[in-house]
Amino acid sequence: MRIAASLLVLLLALAGCTSPDTTVTFDAETVTVRVGETLRIEFGRFNGTTGDNWYLVDGADTGVLADAGKSTDDDPGAEYLTWDFDAVAAGETTLVFQYCYRSELDDCVGDADGNGPPDPIQLAVTVTD
């Protein structure tokens, strides 16, 4: 059993399938990660076909935090959105995200049903050595 588990870990590493080092939800206010780690922000369930979307309004200082992209995992009836950032150097930066419903960022409208926050969300990120 121990050999099988070790082999699985090795295969995942060789395939580049790594998990984030730090995960927070979109409503977190601050987070600290170490250089070389990956920060994942979980936005939870959303439904892109009905108009849900999250945008990066103000990106991080790219000398501190690199945008590694957002991804969705299909879930019956909705998708699950995450956004990854790689910590590249020590420092502090802020990420600003905006939820928009059936609109683009330039004419953003919040969801009348309260599914997403109406105002931009800020996440202060500290990267340490």
PLY file of the C-alpha trace (Angstrom):
ply
format ascii 1.0
element vertex 129
property float x
property float y
property float z
element edge 128
property int vertex1
property int vertex2
end_header
0.00 0.00 0.00
2.82 2.41 0.91
4.54 1.76 -2.44
1.32 2.44 -4.36
0.79 5.74 -2.51
4.40 6.78 -3.15
4.05 5.91 -6.83
0.86 7.98 -7.09
2.58 11.01 -5.54
5.49 10.63 -7.95
3.21 10.31 -10.98
1.25 13.41 -10.00
4.46 15.38 -9.55
5.79 14.25 -12.92
2.50 15.14 -14.61
2.64 18.66 -13.19
-0.52 18.14 -11.17
0.24 20.13 -8.09
-2.16 21.54 -5.58
-1.95 25.08 -4.25
0.05 25.74 -1.11
-2.47 28.23 0.28
-6.20 28.44 -0.45
-8.56 31.24 0.60
-12.13 32.15 -0.27
-12.90 35.32 -2.21
-14.14 37.10 0.91
-10.82 36.82 2.77
-9.19 40.19 3.45
-5.54 39.20 3.94
-3.29 36.25 3.24
0.41 35.44 3.59
2.27 33.03 1.31
5.93 32.14 0.84
8.04 32.71 -2.26
7.63 29.73 -4.60
4.17 28.83 -3.32
0.87 29.03 -5.19
-2.07 30.98 -3.80
-5.52 29.75 -4.85
-8.60 31.93 -4.43
-11.88 30.02 -4.39
-14.87 31.92 -5.75
-17.21 29.00 -5.25
-20.08 27.99 -7.46
-21.17 30.17 -10.33
-23.03 29.62 -13.56
-21.33 31.18 -16.57
-24.19 30.22 -18.89
-26.60 32.47 -16.97
-24.19 35.37 -16.77
-22.13 34.95 -13.60
-18.54 36.13 -13.94
-15.61 37.34 -11.86
-13.02 39.80 -13.15
-9.58 40.80 -11.93
-10.06 44.58 -11.74
-6.64 45.48 -10.41
-3.90 42.91 -10.69
-1.06 42.29 -8.35
2.41 43.74 -8.55
3.84 41.22 -11.03
7.22 41.45 -9.32
5.59 39.90 -6.23
2.70 37.76 -7.48
2.19 36.28 -10.96
-1.28 35.53 -12.34
-1.35 31.79 -13.07
-4.92 31.94 -14.42
-8.42 31.01 -13.45
-10.08 27.68 -13.98
-13.45 26.06 -13.59
-14.43 22.58 -12.57
-17.82 21.45 -13.80
-20.31 20.53 -11.15
-23.87 19.47 -11.99
-25.88 22.67 -12.45
-22.98 25.03 -11.91
-19.25 25.49 -12.20
-16.70 25.96 -9.45
-14.28 28.86 -10.09
-10.74 29.18 -8.72
-7.94 31.63 -9.57
-4.26 30.84 -8.94
-1.32 33.18 -8.34
2.34 32.24 -8.00
4.41 34.00 -5.31
7.59 35.09 -7.12
9.28 37.52 -4.71
8.90 38.91 -1.19
6.67 41.96 -0.90
3.12 43.16 -0.51
0.42 43.63 -3.13
-3.34 43.83 -3.44
-5.72 41.96 -5.72
-9.09 43.51 -6.56
-11.91 41.37 -8.00
-15.39 42.33 -9.19
-18.44 40.11 -9.60
-20.67 40.97 -12.58
-24.00 39.46 -13.59
-24.95 39.35 -17.27
-22.55 42.19 -17.98
-18.92 42.88 -18.73
-16.53 44.70 -16.46
-16.99 48.07 -18.23
-20.78 48.01 -17.60
-20.82 45.74 -14.57
-24.10 45.03 -12.84
-24.36 43.10 -9.60
-26.81 40.24 -9.28
-30.22 41.41 -8.06
-30.67 38.08 -6.24
-27.58 38.71 -4.13
-25.52 35.85 -5.55
-22.40 37.99 -5.71
-21.07 41.03 -3.87
-22.06 44.37 -5.46
-18.75 46.07 -4.65
-15.19 45.09 -5.58
-13.46 42.65 -3.26
-9.89 43.38 -2.14
-7.35 40.83 -0.96
-4.09 42.07 0.57
-1.31 39.57 -0.11
2.00 39.42 1.71
4.72 37.24 0.21
7.58 36.25 2.53
10.95 34.57 1.88
0 1
1 2
2 3
3 4
4 5
5 6
6 7
7 8
8 9
9 10
10 11
11 12
12 13
13 14
14 15
15 16
16 17
17 18
18 19
19 20
20 21
21 22
22 23
23 24
24 25
25 26
26 27
27 28
28 29
29 30
30 31
31 32
32 33
33 34
34 35
35 36
36 37
37 38
38 39
39 40
40 41
41 42
42 43
43 44
44 45
45 46
46 47
47 48
48 49
49 50
50 51
51 52
52 53
53 54
54 55
55 56
56 57
57 58
58 59
59 60
60 61
61 62
62 63
63 64
64 65
65 66
66 67
67 68
68 69
69 70
70 71
71 72
72 73
73 74
74 75
75 76
76 77
77 78
78 79
79 80
80 81
81 82
82 83
83 84
84 85
85 86
86 87
87 88
88 89
89 90
90 91
91 92
92 93
93 94
94 95
95 96
96 97
97 98
98 99
99 100
100 101
101 102
102 103
103 104
104 105
105 106
106 107
107 108
108 109
109 110
110 111
111 112
112 113
113 114
114 115
115 116
116 117
117 118
118 119
119 120
120 121
121 122
122 123
123 124
124 125
125 126
126 127
127 128
